[in-house]
Amino acid sequence: MLELRNLAVRYGAVQALEDVSLQARAGSITAILGANGAGKSSMMRAVSGIAPVAAGQVLLDGRDITGLPAPARAKLGIAHAMEGRRLFRQLTVEDNLKLAWSFGARRVAWPTALAEVYGRFPILEAKARTLAGLLSGGQQQMVILSCTTIRSPRCLLLDEPSLGLAPIIVQQIYGFITEYAAQSGIIVVIAEQMAALALKVSQQGLVLRRGRVVLHGTSADLLRGNDGKALAASYL
């Protein structure tokens, strides 16, 4: 389980997060929602160790990892796909995948891990020798997802995986996320502006506004009735 206890993140005088608490369980998907600038990315960065924690705690399976640097958290199994399709653009698809695999726990041998990636996304096998910077946006997102999952993570953090993609590609990406979460049984946390999309595949949701939690509940409740109205209002 990933647990946040009264988490706060500050960048100088700017308060990005304040008093955020969350429990994300293994085998489930948690959606972190909110408008642009609500604090979603800061929360993800605090979990992976990129953003400094000003107050509160981050726990993974009961262990306090708040003071650990990002490389140590990665070794514990936290994989973070940041917003913006951050790849080594001058390396090929396969080189990106191998580099990501080499930094993971390597529970699966490289040939097996690569075969699993190509089984999920056959287009990546066809583009294996293509420079990552020459891929389409959707193909780059497939590489990023594969780079995070090829490491056999315990906790997968996905920041805006649908950003800038065509609807048909978004469906494919979210289909993979849903299937992977069900099969692997790991903790999956998705930060999204598109609330309806994330809530349809997740079990619980948390809505941030100006760095604070303004709504929290099951995904089904957030999508319907009065909670649905509250969800819409939280973006205003």
N, C-alpha and C positions, 0 to 999 in steps of 0.2 A: 504494500500500500504506500502511496505517496501522500504525505500529510503536510499541510502548511498551517502554521499556528501564528496568527496575528502578525503576518508578514508585512514589512514596510520596506520600500525602496525609495531612495532619494538620489537625485543627481544634482549635487550642490544644493541650491536653495529650492529646487524643484521637487515637489512630492509626487512621485510617480505611482506609488502604492501605499495604502494605509490600512492596517488592521485587516488583512485578507486571510481568511481561514478556509481550508478545503481538505476533503478526504477523497482521493481517487483510488479506487480499488482495482486489484488485478483482475483481468478478464472483462473489464468494462471500459467504455469510452466516456470521457468527461469533456463537455464543450465549455470553453471559456469565451464568452460573448461580450460585445460592446462595440461602440462606434470607434472610429479612428482616434487614437490618442487616449483611449479609456484606461490603458495600462496592461493590456493583454500581453504584449511582447515583453514588457518589463517583468511580468510575473513568470513567463517562460524562462527568461534569462536568469532570473533569480534562482529558479529550480536547477538549471544546468550549471550555475556558477559563474556566468558571464557578468551579471549585474551584482554589485555588492548589496548585501542585506543590511539595512539600517537597524531593523528590529525584528523580533520574531524568530521562528525556526522553520527549517526544511528537514523533514524526516523521510527516509526511505526504508520501508519494512521495519519501522521502529527505531532505526539508527539516525541520530542527529548528524546531518551532513552539512549543516549551515556553514561551518568553518572550512570545509574542504574546497580546494581550488577546482576549476573546471576539469582538468585532466584526470584528477582523482575520481570525480563523479562519473566521468565517462567510463572509467575502468570498472565502476560499480554497476554499470549497465544503463546509464542515462544517455539517451540519444536525442539530439535536438536538431530538427530541420528548421532553420531560421527562415524568416520571410525574405524573399528576394532572389531565390534560386541561386544560392551560393555554391558554385562548383569551381573546380580547376578547369577553366575554359580552354586552356592550351593543352590539356591532356585528353586522351581519348576516353570514350565511355568506359571501356574495360579497365583502363588505368585508374580512373576515378573510383570504380567499384573495388579494385584491388587495394587501393590506398585506404579506403574506408574499412575494408575487411581487416587489414593489417593492424588497425588501431582498436579493434574490438576484442572480445573475449575469445574469438575463434573457436567456438564450440563445434562448428561445422567446417570440414576441410574446404579449401578454396575451390576445387573443381565442383564439389557438391553445392556450395553456396552460390557459385556463378550459374550453375544449371538451374537452380531454383529461381534466380532473378530472371533468367531468360524464359523460363516456363511461365512466369507471371506476365512479363512484358516482352513478347517475341520481337517487337520492333527494336528493342535495345540490342538483341543479338545481331540483327541486320545492320545496326549502326555501331557495332562494337569498336571498329577502328576509326570512327568519326570523332573529330574534336568536339568536346562537349559544348563549346561556344557556338558551334554551327547547327545545333539541334533546334527544333521548334520549342516553344515555351512548354507545351505539354510533354514533350519528350524529356526536356530538362527536369521537369517535376518528377517524372518517372525515375530518372537517375537519382535524384535527391532522395526520394522515398526508398529506393533500393539501397542507397548508401547508408541510410539509417537502419534499415531492417537487416541488412547483411551482417551486421555486427551482433545479432542475437540479443537485442536490448531487453532489459527488465522494465524500462519505462521509456515510452516514445512520446516526444513532444513535437507537435506539428503546428507551425505558425503560419496561418493563412495559406493552406495548401491549394485553395481554389483560385487564388489571386491572379487575375489577368488571363484566365483560361476559358476556352470555348465551352459551352454547356455540355457537349458530348464528352469532352475530355474530363470535365469535372465529375461527371457521372462515373467514368472509368476509374478516376483516382479515388473517389469515395467508395466505389465498389471494392477496390483493393484494400483500402483502410479497414472497412467493415469485415471483410473476409479474414484479413491478417489478424485483427484483434480477436476474432472468434477462435481462430485456429491456434494462436500463440498463447492466449491467456495472460498477456502482459497488461501493464497499465498504459493506457493511451489517453493523451490529453491533446485536444485540438483547440487552437485559438482561431476564431472566425468572426468576420463582420456579418456574414450571411447566416443569420440565426436559424432560419427554417431548415437550411441545408444541414447544418451541424447537429441540430436537435433530432433530425430524423434518423441519424445513425448512432446517437449517443444515448446513454442511460440517465445521465444527470447533466444539468447545466448551471453555470454561474455567470451572472451578468455584472460587468464592471462599468462604473461611470465615474470619471475623474478619479480613478485609482481606488475606489471603494466598491465593495459588494453591495448592490442594490436589489438583487434578486437571486434566489437560489432554490432549486428544487429538482424534481424528476423532469426529464425532457418532455414526457407526455403532458405533464401539468403545465409546463411553460408554454406549450404550443396551443393549449386550448383555454376556453373560458376567460375568466377574469385575469388569470395569469398571462394569457396571450395579450390582453390589453396592457397589462403592466410591463410586459416585455417590450412592446412597441413604445410605450411611454419612456422607458429607460434609455432609449436611444436619443431622446430629444433634449 
